[in-house]
Amino acid sequence: MPRFVLRRCLAAWLVACSAHAGDRVVVRVPEALSEARAAGPSAGRLVVFLKSERCREEGEPADAPFFSDPQPICSRAVAGGRGGSESELTGEGVSAWPGPSDGLDGPFTAQAVFKRSRDEAGIRAPGNMIGPVVEVTLRRDAADALELELGAAVAPPDATDSAQIAWIDAPSPMLTRALGRVMRHRAAVVFPPGYHDVTHARRIWPTVYVIPGFGGRMTAAQEIVRLFSIPESARTVPQAVHVVLDPEGTFGHHGFADSILNGPRGAALVRALVPMLEDRYRLVRAPEGRLLTGHSSGGWSSLWLQLTNPDFFGGCWSSAPDPVDFSAFQLNDLYRDENLFTDAEGAERGSFRRPVGPMEKVLMTVREEIGMERAIDPFGASGQQWDAWQAMFGPPDATGSMPRRLADPQPGVIDRALLRDFWSPYDISRVVEKRWSKLDPVLRSKVRVLVGDRDNFYLERAVRKLAAKIETLRAATGAKAEDPQIERPCIEILPGATHDTAAVISRGRFALEMRAHLKRHGLGE
């Protein structure tokens, strides 16, 4: 089994990542490593995660970043990982978090990851090698020794077809041509009760396209299988084929937005994957039978797909979407703020908060979040939230293969030209304004957005901005606020709801609303 042998003063390692006399961090892969265990790319990035015994979050160290209690991370590039090779994690080339004022003391757990997947950016992507959790005690200003092992490569998810579910893993010529390497469509198709019943009244079925939130995969389809197995689901769950899409790509969640680094993800979905599914399965080939839904990053993706393909999809149910107005990008106004990390008075901007009674506690700042991402991969391939946004909205950097950063990683100064020329076309609020005459009817009849007014990531701020923009545009064109035939508003702010509770509330409401939509169009039970 490959081993990462780390011998170094870990306090100094996390403080400055510089070599000291006698301090050494070595990555060693034993000569006896079997070819089966070593199968896969031999180059990648070695990441070491530490988690304090006092950490408030559950899970293994490699489940980081922990938003409610950020923990130390260190990494460096590894050129070779075959048997007999070794690599040092000291000196130049090591990226680490937290900053220079921090030292470690006390009990920790530690875990090593060899991040080598070329197709997916997640820490637990298939092909990456993850070791067991090791308990260690670190002492401030003392030379500590730490040995970590790597385990076998992470296996791909079980993709065995059954009567309830079919797994899609098909080549995508469109994405392959655009990106110059073999790319694939991945999804899971969940069949409702009655789909395989030849006596069922319905033979052609509507489709609900589900886009998981950040870090989610098509494996979330198993939860829909479970829901369909409950007898009451016939009255509560839309009786439709559910297609759970896989939004994970080279840089994390790609959002099904056409972009330079991720390729034409939206176009490939609409022009290739959906037609392929409609050819393969008995699906309604009309907009009213194609519905979209998602939460968080999946909420942004579903809204983006509906507004950029208004005549292709028949409805979108989005909850707690990622920022839909870049003038309220969490706590930043990207168009006016000079700095991504601090406000005009120099105070750190929060990125994750937790409501505590009538108050709230900021548990992670933007600087901390981006710092942890850079510790995983300083070049933009961490697979985490900001790196994913930069790959979705921005151009490549000078290398042509990594995302160009919106802000300088040290002082945090925002690149105004980058925002203007590349990011702003993905600002949903601006898209709505630019295409108002086309999108106002879509917003009235096909769009539903819910978000909690205490969202942990401040996402309600952008939703409020979008709602205000819609109201202003309607007033300017003399349109009524809402179509009297539509029973619910386009956008709703849920009092007291957080990011997670909004997901629970919206799931129940959306299911009933989608059922009503299908019934109106003669596609419901």
N, C-alpha and C positions, 0 to 999 in steps of 0.2 A: 504494500500500500504506500503511495507517495506520502512523504512527510515534509512539512515545513518546519525547519528547526530555527527558532528565533532566539538569539542570545544577544541581549542588549539592555541597557538601562532604559526601561520603558518610559519612565517619566521624561527623560531627555528626548527619547524618540518622539513622543507626542508633542513635546514643547517645540523642538526645532528641527527634528528630522536630520540632524547632522551627526557625523561619526565622531566618537570620542575614543580615546585610547582604550583598547580592550573590549569595546562594544562592537557587537557583530550580529547581524540578522542574516541568516542563511536559509535559502529555499533549496532543499535537496530532494531529488527524485531518485529512489534506490535503483540500482542496476537491475535488480530482480523484478522490477515492475513488469507485469505481463502486458503483452500487446493489446489484449482485450481491454484491460483497465486503462491503458494509455491511449486508446483509440480516440481520435479527435484532434483538433489543432494543437500544436505544441507551443504556440505563442499566445499570449493573452495578458491578463492583468491579475496579479496576486493581490487580494484584499484581505486584511485582517480586521475583524470586528471585535471590540471589547464592550462588555456590558457590566456596569457596576451592580453589586449586590443590592444597592439601594434604588436601582432603576424602577420607575413606577409602571413601566410597561411589561406585559408578559411576552413570552416568545424567546426564541434563540437569538444570540447576538447577530447572526446573519439575516434576521428579519428586519434589521435596521434599513433606513434611518427611522428612529423613534421620534415622532413629532412632539409627543408630550414630555419627552425627557431625552434630548439628544445625547448620544454616547460616542466615545472615541472610535475613529476609523483611520486606517493607514493602508496605502497601496503603492505598488510600483509595477512597471511593465516587466514582463517575463518573456525573454526571447526564445527560450527552449524549455520544454517540459518532459522530455523523454527520459528513460531510465539512465541514471548515472549523471544527469545534469544538475547544476545547482545555480542559484542566483542569490545575490545579497540584497537585503532590504535596508541598506544604510547609505547615508550620504546623498549625493546628488541623484535626482530622479525619483525620490520618494515624496509622495503627497500625503499629508496627514491633517487631521482635525482633532481637537480644537487648536486654539491659537497659542502663541508663545507664553502667555501668563499661566497656563494650566500645567499642573502636575498631577500624577496619579498616586493614590495611596489607599490601600485596603483590598478587600476581596472583589474579584471580578470573574466573569466567565469570558472565554475567548473562543473564536472560531475562524478558521481560514477558508477562503474561497479562491479557486482558480477560475477566473471569469474568462471564458474562451469562446462562448457562443458567437457566431457571426450573424445569426438571423434575429436573435432576441436579446434585449439589453438587460433583462431582469437578472437579479442575483441568482435566482433558482431556475434559470432557463435551462432547458434540456441540453446536455453536453458539458455544462459547468461542473466542476468538482468541488464538493463541499465536505469539510471534515466534521468530526464530532465536536461537541462542546467540551471545553476543558476548564476546570476551576483553577484559578491562580490567585495568589496574594501578592500584590505589588507594594513596594516600599518607596516612599519619596526619597530621592537623592541616594538610591542604592542600586547596584548592578543586579538586575533580576534576569533569570533565565526562564525562557518559556519555550516548550516544545508543542507543536501542533501537527496533526496529521490531516491528510486529505483522504476522503473516501472515494467511492466509485462515482463515475459521471452520473449526473441527474438524468433519469430516464424520461423519455417523452410521456405525456399523459396517455392513459389507456384509451384507445380509440377503437374499441370493438363494437361493431354495429349490432343493433338489436331491433326488436319490433318497436321500441319506444324512441330510439335515437339512431341517427346516422351521422358519421363524421366525414367532413369534407377536408381533403388535403390535395388540392389540384394545382397544377402549374398555371402561372399567370403570364401569358406572353406579353401583355401590355406592360406590366411592371418589370418583367425581365428585360425588355427592350429599353425601357427608360433608365434602369439602374445598372445594366451591364452585368448582371449576375442572376442566377436562377432564383426567381421569386415565386411564391405560392399563395393561393387562397386557402384560408383555414376558417372553418366554421363548424357548428354542430346543429343538426336539424332535429327538432323534437316534434314527434307526431302526437296529435291529440287523440284521446279515446274516440274511436269511430273511424279513424283514417283508414285502417285496414279492414273495416267491416264492409263487405260488399253489399250488405242490405241497408247501409246508412243512407239517409236522405241526401246527404251532401257528398259529392264526389270531388268537386273542385274547391280547394280550401284557401281562405285568406292567409296572409303571412304577417307575423309580428317579428320585425328585425330588432333584436336586443343587442345593445352595445354596452359591455361591462365598463365599470369605472376604472380609474387608474390602477394598473397592476392586475386587473381582471382578465380572464381568458375565456375561450369558448367552453372550457370545462364547467363554467357556471350553468351550463345546460342541465347538469345533473339535478339542480334544484328545481328546474321546471318539470323534469321527469317526476320528481317526488310530488310536486303540486298536482300534476295530472292524475297521480295515483290515489289522491284523496277524493272520495265520492262527492263531497261538496263542491269540488272544483268545477263541476258542470254548471253551477250557478254563479261562480265568482271569477273564474279565469276565462279570458277570451278563448273561445273554441276555434283555434287557429293553429296552423303550423308555426312554431316558434323557431327562428333561426338565430342562434347566438353567435355573433361575429367575433372574430379575434382581432382586437385592436393593437396587439403587441408587435413591435417592429424593432429594427436595429437600434433605435434611440429611445425606445419605450413606446408609450401610447401615441400612435400616429394620427388619431382623430378622424380618419377617413377624409382628410383634407388633401387635395392635390398640393404637393410641395416639391421643392428641388431635391432635398435629401431623401425624403420618403417615397418619392415618385407619385404618380397619379392614383392615389388610393381611392378617392371618391369616384373617379371615372371608371376605375377597374371594377369597383363594386357595382355601379349602375349599369355599365355596358357589358360586363362579362360575368361576374359572379351571380347576380340576380337572374339574368336570362338563363344561365346554366342550370340554376336551381329550378326555374320554372319549366325548363325542358325535362329535367330529371324527375320532378315530383309534380303532383297534381295541384298546382298553385294558380290562384287567380292572376290573370295577366292584365291587370288594370290598376290604376293608382289607388282607388278606394280599397283595394285588397292588399295594399302594401303599407304597413304601419311601422313607425319607428319609436323606440323608447330607450332611455338610458339615464343613468345617474352620474353626477359629478363630471369627470372627463367624458363619460359616455353620454351625459346630458348635453354637453357642448357638441359632441359629435352628431348626435341625433338631430339637434336643432340646425346645425350647419348643413347636414345632408338635406333636410327638408327645405331650407331656404335657398340652397343652391340648386336643388332639383325639384322645384315646386310642383311641376306637372307629372312627376314620376311617382312620388310618394303621396299617400292620401291622408297622412296625419302623423304628428309628432307629439310625444308626451315626454317632456324633459324635466328632470328634477335636479336641483342644485347644480346647474351647469358651471363649468369653469368660466372665467371672466368673459362675459358677452359684450362688454364695453370696456375698451382699454383705458378710458379715463378713470375707471374704477377697477384697476387690475389688482385685486385684493385691496391693499391700502394705498397703492400707488395710482397717481394720474400719470400714465406714461407719456402723455403729450406735454405736460407742464413741469413735472418734477425733474430736477437735475440728477438726483441720486436714487438708486434703487433700494439702498439699505437704510437711509436715514431721511427724516423729514427736514423741513426748512430750519427747524430749531436744533437739528442734530440728534434727535431722539431716534432710537432704533425702531424700524418698522416691524410690526408683528406679522407672522405668516400663519400661525396656528394658535387659537385661543380656546379656552374652555370656560363656558359660563359657570359662575359660582353664585347662586342666588341671583340678586339683582345686579351683581358685579360680574367681571370676567377676569381671567388670568391669562396673560400671554405666556405660552409655554415654548414657543420657537419663533425666532425672528427670521426675516428673509436672509440676513447675512449668515445665520447659522445653517439654514436649509441649503443655501448654495455652497457654503463651506463644506458640508458633509458630501454633497454631490461631487465637488472637486477632489475630495479625499478618496472617493471611489474611483474616479477617473477625471484627471484635470483637463482632459481634452474634449470633454463634452459627451462621452458615451457612457455615463453612469446609468442611464436608463431611468433616472428619477425625473421629478416633475419639471424643473426648470430646463434641464437638458432636452426633455421631450418637447416642451414648448418652443425652444430655440430651433429644433429640427423641423417642427411643424410650420413655424411662421417665418423663419429666417433663411438666409443663404448659407452656403458652405463657407468655411474659413479659408485661409490661404492655402491649406493643404488640399482643398477640394473634397475632402471626405468627412470632415467634422463640422458641427454647427458653429456658426459665428456667434459670439456672445452678445447679448443685448447690452450688457454693462460690463465695464472693467471689473474683474473679480476682486480687486483690492479696494480701491476707493468707491467703486460702485457707480461711477458716472455713466449715465445712459447714453447710448449711441443714437443720437437724434436722427441721423441720416438712415440708419438701419431701420428704425421704427417707421419712418416716413415711407421708405421705398419698399420694404418687405413685410413688416408686421401689420401695418394698418389695413391692408386689404382683407385680413382675417378678423377684423373687428366687426362682430355681427351687428352692432348698433349702426355702424357706418354702412354696412351692406344694406340694411333695412332702409336707411335714408337715401342711399344712392338709387335703389330700385323700388322706391315707395309705391308707385302706381301698380306695379306687378305684385308686390309682397303684402300690401295691406289686406287684400282678400284672403291671402294665404294665412296671415296672422289671425284673421277673424275666424276662419273655419277649420284650419288644420293644425294650429299650434296651441299647445298647453304647456306652461312653464310654472313649476312650483319651487319655492326655496324658503328655508327657514329664516326668520329675521335675526337669528343668533347663530348663523352658519359658522362653523369652526374656522373656515378659511376666508371669511368675510365675503363670500360670493353673493350675498344678497345685495351688496352695494352696486354691483354691475347690473343685476337684474332690475333694481329700482331705476337705474339710469336708462336702461332699455325701455322700461315702461313709460318713463317720462318722455323719451324721444318719440315713442309711438303716439302718445297723447298730444304732443306738440305738433307732429306732422298731421294728425287727423284734424286738429283745430285749424291749422293753416290751410287745409284743403276743404274745410267746411263739412267734413265727414262726421257722422255720429260716433260716439265713443265705442259702442259695441253694436253688433248686428242683433236685433231683437230675436232672431231665430236661434241664436247661439245662447245656450242656457248658462254658460260659465265664462268668466273672463279669460283672456289670453294668458295673462300673468297673474299669479296669486302669491302673496307673501304670507307665510304661515307664522302666526304669532308664537313666540317661545320655542320654535323648532330649531334644532341644530342640524348639522350636516347629516348625521346618522338618523335622527328621528324624522327628518323630512323624507328620507328614503323609505321609511316604513309607512308613513302617512300617504305618500304619493303612490306607493305600490298598490295599495288598496283602492284608492280613488281612480288611478289610471286604468286598472283592470275593468272597473265598472264603466268608465267612460269609453274605453275601447270596445267593450261589448255593445254599448249603445250605438257607437259609430257603425259597427258592423251590421247591427239590426236595421239602422236607417237606410243602409245601402243594400239591404236584402242578402247580407252575408252572415247574419247571426242566426242563432238557434231560437 
